[in-house]
Amino acid sequence: MALCGWVALTLGAAARTSPAPEPTRIIFDTDMGNDIDDAMALALLHALQARGQCRILAVTLTKNDPLAGPFVAALDTFYGHGAIPIGVRRDEGGKNNENRFLKLADAHDGEHLRYPRDFDNAAAPEAKELLCKTLAAQPDGSVVVVQVGFFSNLAGLLGSPADKALVMKKVRLLSVMAGAFQTVEHNNHFLEYNVVCDIPAARQLAQDWPTPIVWSGFEIGIALKYPAASIEHDFNYVPHHIIAEAYCLYQPPPHERPTWDLTAALVAARADAGYFDLSPPGRVTVEADGFTRFTPEAAGRDRFLILNTSQMARTREALVQLVSQPAECQN
């Protein structure tokens, strides 16, 4: 079934006939700093917000790093949306890789921050607190949650009946970059990073999450590598660009990074654009070693993205155009 058809069914007849749909309300849940695709996915959402296609309600962090929040604030400010609330994580869960680009949050040119921001890490709300506050303020069935980090924040909502009821009432779709649902480099039992870093939380979410889920597996992002030529040429409209600098700090061109997290963000805001197909409905379970197993089920909650050869060029082009779209604050 095509993705647009399934999303139309989840939205209902009124949404299908609406001449001017409202921007998709998005919460972005991320392990910002572990890979550059998180930053690029957030840039993509800012581009879609500038086009009136989505509205970023909040960014919540699954990574406990004192520079993760400041970096997100700097990126949001660069794109002209510095007031977006940011929820931080202060416990010791999750995994902190070497942070190659978060230091841009504190980069100075002379006496001034290269990327200005107004953010106090100590005063920021906890991620779970911000999730609940943000969901409670939204219309019923209106929020799409994009999870591109560890499962801890969202799984943390499922232990409380009241919080789980809030999720069921306010969230219409979870778009998650996690797992693997097709063969990856001849491996039919691929263990994906976001899952294996917190298997108990991943298992809880897979078991108990109460709304439809679209899974973008490892195989999707690895098939859509971001072109190095774009990093080298498309961001030079300003002396310093936070995405191009962060990319080069993470791993400079000619390396072409997979677009894992970007795919989950793209499908969240442009579900009806035909960039991907969908699997039949089913149920995803997370096994003890972190393997994501999909079992077909007629009325299943879950579907995973499928990328056909004929879709690859157009989808990659959309990713590049959106990530490299000039920031609003520079227009």
C-alpha positions in Angstrom: 0.0 0.0 0.0 1.3 3.5 -0.8 2.2 5.6 2.2 -0.2 8.4 1.1 -3.1 6.1 1.2 -2.4 4.8 4.7 -1.8 8.2 6.1 -5.1 9.4 4.5 -6.9 6.6 6.3 -5.3 7.6 9.7 -6.3 11.2 9.2 -9.9 10.6 8.2 -12.2 12.0 5.5 -12.1 15.6 6.7 -8.3 15.8 6.3 -8.5 14.1 2.9 -10.8 16.8 1.5 -9.2 19.8 3.2 -8.0 22.2 0.6 -5.3 23.7 2.8 -4.0 21.3 5.4 -2.4 22.8 8.5 1.3 22.4 9.0 2.2 19.0 10.6 2.8 19.5 14.3 6.1 17.8 15.1 8.1 16.8 18.2 11.7 15.9 17.3 13.3 13.4 19.7 17.0 13.0 19.1 20.4 11.8 20.3 21.9 15.0 18.9 25.7 14.7 18.6 26.2 10.9 18.0 25.9 11.3 14.3 25.5 14.2 11.9 22.3 13.0 10.4 20.4 14.3 13.5 21.5 17.8 12.8 20.7 17.5 9.1 17.2 16.1 9.9 16.5 19.1 12.1 17.7 21.4 9.4 15.3 19.6 7.0 12.4 20.2 9.4 13.3 23.9 9.6 13.2 24.1 5.8 9.7 22.5 5.8 8.6 24.8 8.5 9.7 27.8 6.4 7.5 26.3 3.6 4.5 26.1 5.9 4.5 22.3 5.8 5.4 21.6 9.5 5.7 23.3 12.8 8.4 22.1 15.2 6.7 22.1 18.6 9.7 20.9 20.7 13.0 19.2 20.5 13.8 16.6 23.2 17.2 15.0 23.8 17.9 11.4 24.5 21.6 12.1 24.9 23.0 13.3 28.2 25.6 15.8 27.0 25.9 19.4 28.3 26.5 20.7 24.7 23.6 18.9 23.1 21.0 21.4 24.2 23.2 24.5 23.3 23.9 23.0 19.9 20.2 22.5 19.1 19.5 26.0 20.4 22.2 27.4 18.1 20.9 25.5 15.1 17.3 26.6 15.8 18.5 30.2 16.1 20.5 30.0 12.9 17.2 29.0 11.1 15.2 31.8 12.7 13.3 29.6 15.3 15.3 30.1 18.4 12.2 30.0 20.7 11.5 26.3 20.1 11.5 24.6 23.5 14.3 22.1 24.2 14.1 19.3 26.7 17.3 17.8 28.1 18.3 14.5 29.6 20.3 14.5 32.9 20.4 10.9 33.9 23.1 8.5 32.7 21.1 6.5 30.2 21.8 6.3 26.5 25.2 6.4 24.9 27.5 9.3 24.3 29.8 8.9 21.3 32.7 11.1 20.7 31.2 14.5 20.1 32.9 15.8 17.1 30.6 18.8 16.3 28.6 19.8 19.4 31.5 22.1 20.3 30.2 24.5 17.6 27.7 25.6 20.2 30.6 27.3 22.0 32.6 28.4 18.9 33.6 32.1 19.1 34.7 34.6 16.5 36.5 37.1 18.6 34.3 37.9 21.6 31.1 36.7 20.0 29.5 33.3 19.6 29.8 32.2 16.0 26.3 30.8 16.2 24.3 32.9 18.7 21.8 31.2 21.1 19.9 31.9 24.2 19.8 28.7 26.2 20.5 27.8 29.8 21.2 24.1 30.1 20.6 24.1 33.8 17.3 25.8 33.5 16.0 23.7 30.6 13.1 21.2 31.4 13.7 17.5 31.4 12.8 15.8 28.2 9.9 13.8 29.6 8.4 16.9 31.3 8.6 18.8 28.1 7.0 16.0 26.1 4.0 15.9 28.4 3.6 19.7 28.5 3.8 20.0 24.8 1.4 17.1 24.0 -1.1 18.4 26.5 -1.2 21.8 24.7 -2.0 20.3 21.3 -5.4 19.4 19.7 -6.3 15.7 19.9 -4.8 13.5 17.3 -2.6 16.3 15.8 1.0 15.5 16.7 3.5 13.5 14.8 6.5 12.4 16.9 9.8 11.9 15.1 12.2 9.7 17.1 15.7 9.5 15.7 17.6 8.8 18.9 17.3 6.3 21.7 13.9 5.0 22.9 14.3 6.2 26.5 12.2 9.4 26.4 9.2 7.9 24.6 9.3 4.6 26.5 9.4 6.7 29.7 5.8 7.9 28.9 4.5 4.4 28.8 5.0 3.5 32.5 2.3 5.9 33.7 -1.3 5.2 32.7 -1.9 9.0 32.6 1.0 9.7 30.3 0.2 6.8 28.0 -3.4 8.0 27.8 -2.0 11.5 26.8 0.0 9.9 24.0 -3.0 8.0 22.8 -5.1 11.2 22.8 -2.7 13.6 21.2 -0.3 11.6 18.9 -1.6 10.4 15.5 1.7 8.9 14.3 5.2 8.0 15.4 7.9 8.2 12.7 10.9 6.3 14.1 14.4 5.7 12.6 15.3 2.4 14.1 15.7 -1.3 13.3 16.3 -3.1 10.0 13.6 -4.8 8.0 15.5 -5.9 4.9 18.8 -7.6 4.4 21.8 -5.3 5.2 25.0 -6.3 3.5 24.0 -10.0 3.3 23.0 -9.9 7.0 19.4 -11.0 7.8 19.8 -10.3 11.5 21.2 -6.8 11.5 21.3 -5.1 15.0 20.7 -1.4 14.5 22.4 1.2 16.7 19.4 3.2 18.1 17.8 -0.1 19.3 20.8 -1.9 20.8 21.9 1.2 22.8 18.9 0.8 25.0 17.2 -2.5 24.3 14.9 -2.4 27.4 13.4 0.9 26.3 13.1 -0.2 22.7 11.3 -3.4 23.7 8.9 -1.4 25.9 8.0 1.0 23.2 7.6 -1.7 20.6 5.3 -3.6 23.0 3.2 -0.7 24.4 3.2 2.3 22.1 -0.6 3.0 21.5 -0.6 4.8 18.1 0.4 3.9 14.5 4.2 3.7 13.9 6.2 4.0 10.7 9.7 2.6 11.0 12.5 3.8 8.7 15.0 0.9 8.9 18.7 1.1 8.6 18.5 -0.1 5.0 16.6 3.1 3.9 19.2 5.7 5.0 22.1 3.7 3.9 20.6 3.6 0.4 20.3 7.4 0.2 23.7 8.9 0.9 24.0 12.7 1.1 26.2 13.9 -1.8 29.5 15.4 -0.8 29.2 18.0 -3.6 26.3 19.5 -1.7 28.3 20.0 1.4 31.1 21.5 -0.6 29.0 23.9 -2.7 25.4 24.5 -1.4 26.1 26.1 1.9 28.5 28.9 0.9 25.9 31.7 0.9 27.2 32.6 4.4 30.8 32.6 5.7 29.9 30.1 8.4 27.1 27.5 8.0 26.3 25.4 11.1 25.3 22.3 9.0 28.3 22.4 6.7 30.7 23.0 9.6 29.2 20.3 11.7 29.3 17.8 8.8 33.0 18.5 8.1 33.8 18.1 11.8 32.0 14.8 11.9 33.6 13.4 8.8 34.5 15.8 6.0 33.9 15.3 2.3 34.4 13.3 0.1 32.7 11.1 2.7 28.9 10.8 1.9 26.9 10.2 5.0 23.8 8.0 5.0 20.6 9.9 5.6 19.0 7.7 8.2 17.4 10.3 10.4 16.4 12.6 7.5 14.2 9.9 6.1 12.1 9.7 9.3 11.7 13.5 9.3 10.8 13.7 5.7 8.1 11.1 5.8 6.7 12.7 9.0 6.0 16.0 7.3 5.5 14.9 3.7 3.7 11.6 4.1 1.8 12.0 0.9 4.7 12.9 -1.4 5.4 9.4 -2.7 9.1 9.3 -1.6 8.6 5.8 -0.1 6.2 2.9 -0.2 5.0 1.1 2.9 5.0 -2.5 4.0 1.7 -4.3 4.7 0.5 -3.8 8.3 2.1 -5.8 11.0 3.7 -5.7 14.4 7.3 -5.0 15.3 8.8 -6.7 18.3 12.3 -6.2 19.6 14.1 -9.4 20.6 16.5 -9.8 23.5 19.6 -9.0 21.4 18.0 -5.9 19.8 16.8 -7.5 16.6 13.6 -5.9 15.2 11.3 -8.6 13.9 8.3 -7.6 11.8 5.3 -10.0 11.8 2.5 -9.3 9.2 -0.8 -8.7 10.9 -4.0 -7.5 9.1 -4.8 -4.9 11.7 -1.2 -4.3 12.8 -0.1 -1.0 14.3 3.3 -0.9 12.4 4.6 -0.4 8.9 8.1 0.0 7.6 9.4 2.1 4.8 10.3 0.6 1.4 12.4 2.4 -1.1 12.1 1.4 -4.7 14.8 2.0 -7.2 12.5 4.3 -9.1 12.1 6.5 -6.0 15.8 6.9 -5.1 16.8 9.9 -7.3 13.7 12.0 -6.5 13.9 11.2 -2.8 17.6 12.1 -2.6 17.0 15.3 -4.5 14.3 16.3 -2.0 16.6 15.7 0.9 19.4 17.8 -0.6 17.1 20.6 -1.6 15.6 20.8 1.9 18.8 20.4 3.9 20.6 23.1 1.8 17.7 25.5 1.6 18.9 28.9 2.8 18.1 29.6 6.4 15.3 32.1 7.1 17.5 34.2 9.2 19.8 34.8 6.2 17.0 35.8 3.7 
